[in-house]
Amino acid sequence: DKLFVYKQSSWTPLLAACFHKHEAVVRMLISRFKPDINAIGTINLRTLENRFELVDEVSPLWTAAAVNRLSIVKILVEHGHANVNQLIKTHSTA
C-alpha cells in the first residue's frame, strides 16, 4: 500500500499495474498481498487531444476504466470489491 512518487505521479503498485494494463500483476497483487483496493494516487493521463493531464486522487478502478481495460475493472470489482462510487478530485467516478 506504499505510495511511490515518480516525476509528477504518485501510485501504489496496484495503481501502477492498472495504469500500465498488467492484468496478471493486478490478479497477483489482489490474491497474494490484499492491497487497499481503493487507495488513491495521482496519474499523468493522455487526453483525447493528445495532451497530458495530471489527475489527482484516482483509484485503481478509476484508472483501469480511464485506460479502457474492462478486464481489470471486472477483477477489481468482482475479486477486490472496489468501491464503484468513489469520487476523484473532480467528482468523477469510474
C-alpha positions in Angstrom: 0.0 0.0 0.0 3.0 2.3 0.0 2.7 5.3 -2.3 5.6 5.7 -4.7 6.4 9.1 -6.4 7.7 9.2 -10.0 8.0 12.7 -11.5 4.5 14.2 -11.0 2.7 10.9 -10.5 2.3 9.0 -7.2 0.9 5.5 -7.1 0.7 2.2 -5.3 1.9 -0.9 -7.1 -1.8 -1.8 -7.8 -2.5 1.6 -9.3 0.6 1.3 -11.5 -0.4 -2.2 -12.7 -3.8 -0.8 -13.6 -2.4 2.2 -15.4 0.0 0.0 -17.4 -2.7 -2.6 -18.2 -0.9 -5.5 -16.5 -3.8 -7.8 -15.7 -1.7 -10.7 -14.4 0.0 -8.4 -11.9 -3.3 -7.0 -10.8 -4.6 -10.6 -10.2 -1.4 -11.5 -8.3 -1.4 -8.4 -6.1 -5.1 -8.9 -5.1 -4.7 -12.6 -4.4 -1.4 -12.7 -2.7 -1.0 -9.3 -0.9 -4.5 -8.0 -0.3 -3.7 -4.3 -1.0 -6.0 -1.4 -0.2 -8.2 -1.7 -3.3 -9.4 1.9 -3.0 -6.0 3.6 -2.3 -5.7 6.8 -4.2 -2.8 8.4 -6.2 -2.0 10.8 -9.0 -1.5 9.9 -12.6 -0.4 11.7 -15.7 -3.1 10.7 -18.3 -3.0 11.4 -22.1 -6.2 13.2 -23.2 -8.1 12.8 -26.4 -6.4 16.0 -27.7 -3.1 14.1 -27.2 -2.0 16.3 -24.2 -1.0 15.1 -20.8 -3.2 16.0 -17.8 -2.4 15.4 -14.2 -5.4 13.7 -12.5 -5.4 13.7 -8.7 -7.0 11.3 -6.2 -7.6 8.5 -8.6 -8.3 4.9 -7.5 -7.1 1.8 -9.3 -10.7 1.2 -10.5 -10.9 4.7 -12.0 -7.5 4.3 -13.6 -8.4 1.0 -15.2 -11.6 2.5 -16.6 -9.7 5.5 -17.9 -7.2 3.4 -19.8 -10.0 1.2 -21.3 -9.1 -2.0 -19.6 -12.5 -3.6 -18.8 -10.9 -6.9 -17.8 -9.1 -5.2 -15.0 -12.2 -3.3 -14.0 -14.0 -6.6 -13.6 -11.2 -8.1 -11.5 -11.2 -5.0 -9.2 -15.0 -5.1 -8.7 -15.5 -8.9 -8.5 -12.4 -10.0 -6.6 -11.3 -6.8 -4.9 -14.7 -5.4 -4.1 -13.6 -1.9 -5.3 -15.9 1.0 -4.5 -17.6 1.9 -7.8 -18.9 5.2 -6.3 -15.5 6.5 -5.1 -15.1 10.1 -6.3 -11.9 11.6 -7.6 -11.0 15.2 -7.1 -13.1 16.4 -10.0 -16.1 14.4 -8.7 -15.9 11.8 -11.4 -16.5 8.0 -10.7 -15.2 5.0 -12.6 
